[in-house]
């Protein structure tokens, strides 16, 4: 991860973060899930939206929708093919202020396919916690089309809908702790 000239570096606090998703199931409901194993970090200077730089590595095998059979299907060749593509990666390429949010632009790689995405984020903090650490949080949602990343499995239903919708809503909550100067 790169950091700006004045930007502080932060370590991801996975115990207070989540990388989730939602996708329509048979047109009538949204199935939600998350990845439980990921690493990453970011650099950020409060008040300077363009200073935000972030990276993450997500272990595909950690997908969890609360249903073991569905999770195994997602790990398999019909979807993520975790044996061949064990990681999802994100590397930011820019950030800008848009109203009250920061829009983070970056390269998302899933199943060997890299596409640019934009993630509108709200910024929470920085704050000093009771243990003398500086913390910052970001929350945002972005929509991607799973087919753009080679995740094409689905079945057409009699009414014309799909068993698995094409649009996936990413739901990202990130908290980081500022690294101490060495």
ZILINWO-V721071 format. One record per pair of residues at least 24 apart in sequence whose C-alpha atoms are under 7 Angstrom apart, sorted by sequence separation. I is the first residue (numbers start at 0). GAP is how many residues later the second one is. D is the distance in Angstrom with one decimal. If there is no record, write none. Layout:
I | GAP | D
I | GAP | D
This chain:
117 | 24 | 6.9
142 | 24 | 6.5
143 | 24 | 5.4
36 | 25 | 5.6
60 | 25 | 6.8
142 | 25 | 5.6
143 | 25 | 6.6
35 | 26 | 5.3
59 | 26 | 5.4
84 | 26 | 5.4
142 | 26 | 4.6
11 | 27 | 6.8
34 | 27 | 5.2
35 | 27 | 6.6
58 | 27 | 6.0
59 | 27 | 5.3
84 | 27 | 6.8
141 | 27 | 5.7
142 | 27 | 6.1
11 | 28 | 5.6
34 | 28 | 4.5
58 | 28 | 4.8
59 | 28 | 6.5
140 | 28 | 6.6
141 | 28 | 5.2
10 | 29 | 6.9
11 | 29 | 5.0
33 | 29 | 5.8
34 | 29 | 6.0
57 | 29 | 5.4
58 | 29 | 6.6
140 | 29 | 5.3
141 | 29 | 7.0
10 | 30 | 4.8
33 | 30 | 5.4
56 | 30 | 6.4
57 | 30 | 5.0
140 | 30 | 4.7
9 | 31 | 5.7
10 | 31 | 6.8
32 | 31 | 5.5
33 | 31 | 6.5
56 | 31 | 5.9
57 | 31 | 6.2
79 | 31 | 6.1
139 | 31 | 6.1
140 | 31 | 6.1
9 | 32 | 5.3
32 | 32 | 4.1
56 | 32 | 4.6
139 | 32 | 5.3
8 | 33 | 5.9
9 | 33 | 5.9
31 | 33 | 6.1
55 | 33 | 5.7
56 | 33 | 6.6
138 | 33 | 5.6
139 | 33 | 6.7
8 | 34 | 4.3
55 | 34 | 5.2
138 | 34 | 4.5
7 | 35 | 5.3
8 | 35 | 6.7
54 | 35 | 5.4
55 | 35 | 6.8
137 | 35 | 5.9
138 | 35 | 6.4
6 | 36 | 5.5
7 | 36 | 5.5
54 | 36 | 4.5
112 | 36 | 5.4
137 | 36 | 5.2
6 | 37 | 4.7
7 | 37 | 6.1
53 | 37 | 6.1
54 | 37 | 6.2
136 | 37 | 5.4
137 | 37 | 6.5
6 | 38 | 4.4
53 | 38 | 5.3
110 | 38 | 6.4
136 | 38 | 4.2
3 | 39 | 6.8
5 | 39 | 6.6
52 | 39 | 5.7
109 | 39 | 5.8
110 | 39 | 6.9
135 | 39 | 5.8
136 | 39 | 6.3
2 | 40 | 5.1
134 | 40 | 6.9
135 | 40 | 5.5
0 | 41 | 6.9
52 | 41 | 7.0
134 | 41 | 5.6
135 | 41 | 6.8
134 | 42 | 4.7
51 | 43 | 6.0
133 | 43 | 5.8
134 | 43 | 6.1
6 | 44 | 6.3
49 | 44 | 6.8
132 | 44 | 6.5
133 | 44 | 5.4
49 | 45 | 4.7
132 | 45 | 6.7
48 | 46 | 6.4
49 | 46 | 5.1
3 | 47 | 5.8
48 | 47 | 5.7
48 | 48 | 5.6
2 | 50 | 6.4
1 | 51 | 6.6
0 | 53 | 6.4
48 | 53 | 6.1
0 | 54 | 5.9
79 | 71 | 6.8
78 | 72 | 5.1
78 | 74 | 6.5
77 | 75 | 5.6
45 | 80 | 7.0
26 | 134 | 6.1
25 | 135 | 6.5
26 | 135 | 6.7
25 | 136 | 5.6
25 | 137 | 4.3
24 | 138 | 5.5
25 | 138 | 6.3
24 | 139 | 5.0
23 | 140 | 6.0
24 | 140 | 6.3
23 | 141 | 4.8
22 | 142 | 6.0
22 | 144 | 6.4
22 | 145 | 4.9
21 | 146 | 5.7
22 | 146 | 6.6
20 | 147 | 6.5
21 | 147 | 5.2
20 | 148 | 5.4
21 | 148 | 6.7
20 | 149 | 4.5
19 | 150 | 5.9
20 | 150 | 5.5
19 | 151 | 4.8
18 | 152 | 6.1
19 | 152 | 6.2
18 | 153 | 4.9
17 | 154 | 6.0
18 | 154 | 6.5
17 | 155 | 5.1
16 | 156 | 5.1
17 | 156 | 6.5
16 | 157 | 4.5
16 | 158 | 5.6
15 | 159 | 6.0
12 | 162 | 5.5
11 | 163 | 6.1
12 | 163 | 5.1
11 | 164 | 4.5
12 | 164 | 6.6
10 | 165 | 5.2
11 | 165 | 6.6
9 | 166 | 5.3
10 | 166 | 5.3
9 | 167 | 5.1
10 | 167 | 6.4
9 | 168 | 4.1
10 | 168 | 6.5
8 | 169 | 5.8
9 | 169 | 5.4
7 | 170 | 6.7
8 | 170 | 5.8
